Amino acid sequence: LRDLHEVYLKPFEMVIRNTSVLAVMSTYNSWNRIPNSASHYLLTEVLRNQFGFKGYVYSDWGVVAMLKSFHKTAGDDFEAARQALEAGLDVEASSPCFETLAKQVKNGNFDIRYINQAVKCVLRAKFESGLFEDPFQEKASYHLPLRAKESIQLSRQIADESTVLL
């Protein structure tokens, strides 16, 4: 647990605490035999409660369905969706798992508060990004032409500062 927090999670903690990140993508891997995309500990206790993350968590491509097919922690689409959403994953990419939730809520098999929480996280990020006032971000201060001198200069600076000697 110490290595997890002091080595592996430390860079993520610093970014989340010191920037205004509004979205985080979950991963395919697992920790202590619990898939990260279904880990209440990582997505809620650590990311939200300890690090103070207020945005939304977006699944990597197909990761929710992989709770069935790869990790084998879920037996069907609903169970995969339930695990992910209850853990703190808000948006699913590329599988039909979350589609099962409406029926399950209607039948009384799933608490809608998890869906409401996920929607709240997504809407908060959209409001903070100004997407309701300026949906195409035409008035955004960072809106520059693709090959603008400032964009090229920033790209070179980022490349120079992120070079790793192998």
C-alpha positions as CSV (number, residue, x, y, z in Angstrom):
1,L,0.0,0.0,0.0
2,R,2.9,2.3,0.8
3,D,4.5,1.8,-2.7
4,L,1.1,2.4,-4.3
5,H,0.6,5.8,-2.6
6,E,4.2,7.1,-2.4
7,V,5.4,5.9,-5.8
8,Y,2.7,5.0,-8.3
9,L,-0.1,7.4,-7.3
10,K,2.0,10.4,-6.3
11,P,2.3,11.9,-9.8
12,F,-1.5,11.6,-10.2
13,E,-2.1,13.2,-6.8
14,M,0.1,16.1,-7.6
15,V,-1.6,16.8,-11.0
16,I,-5.1,16.5,-9.5
17,R,-4.3,18.7,-6.5
18,N,-2.4,21.3,-8.4
19,T,-4.4,21.7,-11.7
20,S,-8.0,21.9,-12.7
21,V,-8.3,18.5,-14.3
22,L,-11.9,17.7,-15.1
23,A,-11.6,14.2,-16.5
24,V,-9.6,11.1,-15.7
25,M,-9.6,7.8,-17.7
26,S,-9.7,4.5,-16.0
27,T,-7.4,1.7,-16.9
28,Y,-7.5,-2.0,-18.0
29,N,-5.3,-3.3,-15.2
30,S,-6.0,-4.3,-11.7
31,W,-4.5,-3.8,-8.3
32,N,-4.8,-6.5,-5.5
33,R,-7.0,-8.6,-7.9
34,I,-9.6,-5.8,-8.2
35,P,-9.9,-4.2,-11.7
36,N,-9.1,-0.5,-11.4
37,S,-12.2,0.4,-13.3
38,A,-14.3,-1.4,-10.6
39,S,-12.2,-0.3,-7.6
40,H,-14.2,1.8,-5.1
41,Y,-10.9,2.2,-3.3
42,L,-9.1,3.8,-6.2
43,L,-11.9,5.7,-7.9
44,T,-13.8,7.0,-4.9
45,E,-11.7,6.7,-1.7
46,V,-8.4,7.8,-3.2
47,L,-9.2,9.8,-6.3
48,R,-12.3,11.7,-5.0
49,N,-12.0,11.6,-1.2
50,Q,-8.2,11.8,-0.7
51,F,-7.1,13.7,-3.8
52,G,-10.2,16.0,-4.0
53,F,-11.0,15.2,-7.7
54,K,-14.4,16.8,-8.7
55,G,-14.5,15.8,-12.4
56,Y,-15.7,12.6,-14.1
57,V,-14.0,9.3,-14.7
58,Y,-14.3,8.0,-18.3
59,S,-13.7,4.3,-19.0
60,D,-11.0,3.3,-21.4
61,W,-12.3,1.6,-24.5
62,G,-14.3,-1.5,-23.7
63,V,-13.0,-1.7,-20.1
64,V,-16.4,-2.1,-18.5
65,A,-17.2,-5.2,-20.7
66,M,-13.8,-6.5,-19.8
67,L,-15.0,-7.0,-16.3
68,K,-16.9,-9.9,-17.8
69,S,-14.6,-11.1,-20.5
70,F,-11.1,-10.5,-19.1
71,H,-11.2,-9.9,-15.3
72,K,-14.1,-12.3,-14.8
73,T,-15.6,-10.3,-11.9
74,A,-19.0,-9.9,-13.6
75,G,-21.2,-12.5,-15.1
76,D,-23.3,-10.2,-17.3
77,D,-23.5,-6.6,-18.7
78,F,-25.6,-5.4,-15.7
79,E,-23.1,-6.7,-13.1
80,A,-20.2,-5.1,-15.0
81,A,-22.1,-1.8,-15.2
82,R,-23.0,-2.0,-11.5
83,Q,-19.4,-2.7,-10.4
84,A,-18.0,0.2,-12.4
85,L,-20.7,2.7,-11.6
86,E,-20.7,1.9,-7.8
87,A,-16.9,2.1,-7.8
88,G,-17.0,5.7,-9.2
89,L,-16.7,5.3,-12.9
90,D,-19.0,7.8,-14.6
91,V,-18.9,7.4,-18.4
92,E,-18.6,4.2,-20.3
93,A,-16.9,3.9,-23.7
94,S,-17.8,1.3,-26.3
95,S,-19.9,-1.5,-24.7
96,P,-23.6,-2.0,-24.0
97,C,-23.2,-2.5,-20.2
98,F,-24.4,0.9,-19.0
99,E,-27.5,0.5,-21.3
100,T,-28.8,-2.2,-18.9
101,L,-29.1,0.2,-16.0
102,A,-32.3,2.0,-17.0
103,K,-34.3,-1.3,-16.9
104,Q,-32.6,-2.4,-13.6
105,V,-33.5,1.0,-12.0
106,K,-37.1,0.6,-13.2
107,N,-37.3,-2.9,-11.8
108,G,-35.9,-1.8,-8.5
109,N,-32.6,-3.7,-8.8
110,F,-30.3,-0.7,-9.0
111,D,-30.2,2.5,-7.0
112,I,-30.5,5.6,-9.3
113,R,-28.3,7.6,-6.9
114,Y,-25.2,6.1,-8.6
115,I,-26.5,7.3,-12.0
116,N,-27.3,10.7,-10.5
117,Q,-23.8,11.0,-9.1
118,A,-22.2,10.1,-12.4
119,V,-24.4,12.7,-14.3
120,K,-23.5,15.3,-11.7
121,C,-19.8,14.8,-12.2
122,V,-20.2,15.0,-16.0
123,L,-22.4,18.1,-15.9
124,R,-20.1,19.8,-13.4
125,A,-17.1,19.4,-15.8
126,K,-19.2,20.7,-18.7
127,F,-20.3,23.8,-16.7
128,E,-16.8,24.5,-15.5
129,S,-15.5,24.1,-19.1
130,G,-18.0,26.6,-20.3
131,L,-19.6,24.1,-22.7
132,F,-23.2,25.4,-22.0
133,E,-22.4,29.0,-22.8
134,D,-20.0,28.3,-25.7
135,P,-20.5,24.7,-26.8
136,F,-17.9,24.8,-29.6
137,Q,-15.4,26.9,-27.5
138,E,-15.3,29.6,-30.2
139,K,-14.7,32.3,-27.6
140,A,-12.1,30.3,-25.5
141,S,-8.9,32.1,-24.8
142,Y,-6.9,29.1,-26.0
143,H,-8.6,28.9,-29.3
144,L,-5.7,29.3,-31.8
145,P,-5.3,28.2,-35.4
146,L,-3.9,24.7,-35.6
147,R,-0.5,25.9,-36.9
148,A,-0.3,29.1,-35.0
149,K,3.2,30.2,-34.0
150,E,2.2,30.0,-30.3
151,S,1.0,26.4,-30.7
152,I,4.1,25.3,-32.5
153,Q,6.3,26.9,-29.8
154,L,4.3,25.3,-27.0
155,S,4.5,21.9,-28.7
156,R,8.3,22.1,-29.0
157,Q,8.6,23.2,-25.3
158,I,6.5,20.3,-24.2
159,A,8.5,17.9,-26.3
160,D,11.8,19.3,-25.0
161,E,10.6,19.1,-21.3
162,S,9.3,15.5,-21.6
163,T,12.2,13.9,-23.4
164,V,13.4,10.8,-21.6
165,L,16.9,9.3,-22.1
166,L,16.6,5.5,-22.3
